[in-house]
Amino acid sequence: MNNHAPLSVPTHHVKSRWLAHLNLELSLTDYGTQLTKTQRLGPLSVQKAFYPEGKDCAHIYLLHPPAGIVSGDELRISITNKAGAHSLITTPGGNRFYRAREDLNIGDTKQTQVTTINLEKHAKCENFPLETIVYNGADGFNQVDIHIQENSAYLGWDITCLGLPSSGQAFDKGAYTQLNRVFCKEKLIYHDRILISAENQLLNESAGLDNNSVFATFLAYAPEQLNDKEQRKTLVEDLREKISAVEAQSLLSITDIDGLLVIRYLGSQVAQCKQLFIILWQVLRPIILDKTGLQPRIWHT
């Protein structure tokens, strides 16, 4: 039975800023993976779990009706998969960090989103939000922390588009930080941080993004399924063959960091990045999760 309760925070909207929280808990029950606890504050929410693949994998759509983050906003999402639960998390649309406002009396123009995913033993999570669009002049900070056990599994990506290149609006003012961390049994095994700003010119430098407006990371970690080094080597070769087959060698790279597969995209098209990631996900999913790569219905709407 779902337990829907408000969070005990005194206020969620102060001086035109949202302090929004969403805490979800999924549990493996006799009826499959169920959304057993929902706590929310502010505009973050979910409707219900969907089961296009059957009862063991719950598809969850994160909803944020404002569809964007402005100065002073702080969004925190916490998802816990209890033992054996399997969730696929996605969004109905892209997230947006709008241009930072300069007329606020809140002391900070920062726009923050923090996502924390906790996986208990034998739990599985697929975290596939649609793209994050960073408007020119934004002051954004996006953090994703993954806590995994030695017998749980995680597949997840983040896709960032700087500016609105299709509308001729480059990202030449403001700042954006993307921080990704992975912990296994509470030991930090991966820490990746990038700060893009007008001052450091990392967007334009050849040692940075080399004038590419879209960068993305796809992480795959399953200590139990990917514990054999030779098996991982074969898997990486298979993934690279897929990349070569679609002539995307200049766009994607794959690195095996002691069992954590890190796939990076650097280019200029969000749709291209997503499609390439889906191709690789359809290779990884049967190996790590013993499931075919059935795309969520909402991706087709």
Stockholm file with secondary structure:
# STOCKHOLM 1.0

chainA/1-301         MNNHAPLSVPTHHVKSRWLAHLNLELSLTDYGTQLTKTQRLGPLSVQKAFYPEGKDCAHIYLLHPPAGIVSGDELRISITNKAGAHSLITTPGGNRFYRAREDLNIGDTKQTQVTTINLEKHAKCENFPLETIVYNGADGFNQVDIHIQENSAYLGWDITCLGLPSSGQAFDKGAYTQLNRVFCKEKLIYHDRILISAENQLLNESAGLDNNSVFATFLAYAPEQLNDKEQRKTLVEDLREKISAVEAQSLLSITDIDGLLVIRYLGSQVAQCKQLFIILWQVLRPIILDKTGLQPRIWHT
#=GR chainA/1-301 SS CCEEEECCCSCSEETTEEEEEEEEEEEEETTEEEEEEEEEETTCBCCCCBCTTCTTEEEEECBCTTCSBCTTCEEEEEEEECTTCEEEEECSSCEEECCCCSSCSSSCCCEEEEEEEEECTTCEEEEECCCEEECTTCEEEEEEEEEECTTCEEEEEEEEEESBGGGTBCCCSSEEEEEEEEEETTEEEEEEEEEEETTTCTTTSTTTTTTCSEEEEEEEECTTTTCCHHHHHHHHHHHHHHHHHTTCTTTEEEEEETTEEEEEEEESCHHHHHHHHHHHHHHHHHHHHSCCCCCCGGGGC
#=GC SS_cons         CCEEEECCCSCSEETTEEEEEEEEEEEEETTEEEEEEEEEETTCBCCCCBCTTCTTEEEEECBCTTCSBCTTCEEEEEEEECTTCEEEEECSSCEEECCCCSSCSSSCCCEEEEEEEEECTTCEEEEECCCEEECTTCEEEEEEEEEECTTCEEEEEEEEEESBGGGTBCCCSSEEEEEEEEEETTEEEEEEEEEEETTTCTTTSTTTTTTCSEEEEEEEECTTTTCCHHHHHHHHHHHHHHHHHTTCTTTEEEEEETTEEEEEEEESCHHHHHHHHHHHHHHHHHHHHSCCCCCCGGGGC
//
